[in-house]
Amino acid sequence: MLNITAPIFFLILLGFAGIRFGLLPKEALPALSRFVLYFALPSVMITKISALDLRAVVNVPYMFVYALGGLVAFFITLAIVRYGLKEGWSVAAVSSMGAMMPNSSFIGFPILLQYLENAPAQAFAMALVVENIIFLPLALMLIESFHNHQPGVGKQVFVKVLKRIVSNPIILSVFAGVMLSLLDLRLPHFIGGGLELLAMAAAPSALVVIGGSLVGVAIAGSKVRTGIVASIKLLLFPMVVFASLQAFPDMPRELQVSVLVFAAMPMFSIFPILGGEYGQRSFCSSTLLVTTVLSFFSISALLLLLH
């Protein structure tokens, strides 16, 4: 199991060391991150999904189980932080977003590629759909509403979130791959070959970005709240998913493994960026650091149990 997780976290460590010792300028991280987001990961989605039978892309029980685990993690975190720690609604909503949103793109899919010989691309695509259509809009709408002291979710907030979704390059690439599969179209060889080369760069580039972004992060803010968010993200979320899977014993083994792996990931790497818009950057950065480090042990343990 360590042979699967160690290379992933080695690349994260390599990215950290590269920035820490000046081998890579920290100013290059945003550009490298945009390369992954706008070129490498969309190439993975287009090349993988376009080669699938469209009927194999959507598995309703898979999406239900994944959504249920994330929503349970979100609302339990919201209740604990708001009523247990007596924090404000905005702070509680930001914390809950961290407990719900996994890093399926930058860590989850690379680990899945290492663990499964033929990792199902549709599992990654369905996870992205749930995250970007259910998880992220819900979190952002509540945070915006609480932060602006509005009694409800206004039109401006809805439009802002909708724009974020429809401009997401990964969601657009999923749609493009689905359309190519639906219409039974094949990309010209020079385009398909180029996208396959870009796809090969997705995982290592993403992991280097994560490691580099952890340089200079200190443990700040409420350590109790950090521990709560990390525990719910790494333990409760996958436990709810595992329990829910018992209701769907006929789900293919590859999809069962995939949804558990995605559920067990640390929170998404832009958590500090989004949280910073609401005065929570230090807490989000330190929580991301703690959760990412702890995930090495929790993910290794999960893969051992699955094996």
Secondary structure, DSSP 8 states (H G I E B T S, - for coil): -HHHHHHHHHHHHHHHHHHHTTSS-TTHHHHHHHHIIIIIHHHHHHHHHHTS-GGGT--HHHHHHHHHHHHHHHHHHHHIIIIIS---HHHHHHHHHHHH-B-IIIIIHHHHHHH-TT--HHHHHHHHHHIIIIIHHHHHHHHHHHHTT-SS--HHHHHHHHHHHHT-HHHHHHHHHHHHHHTT----HHHHHHHHHHHHTHHHHHHHHHHHHTTT----S-HHHHHHHHHIIIIIHHHHHHHHHTT-TTS-HHHHHHHHHHHTS-B-TTHHHHHHTTT-HHHHHHHHHHHHHHHHHHHHHHHHHH-
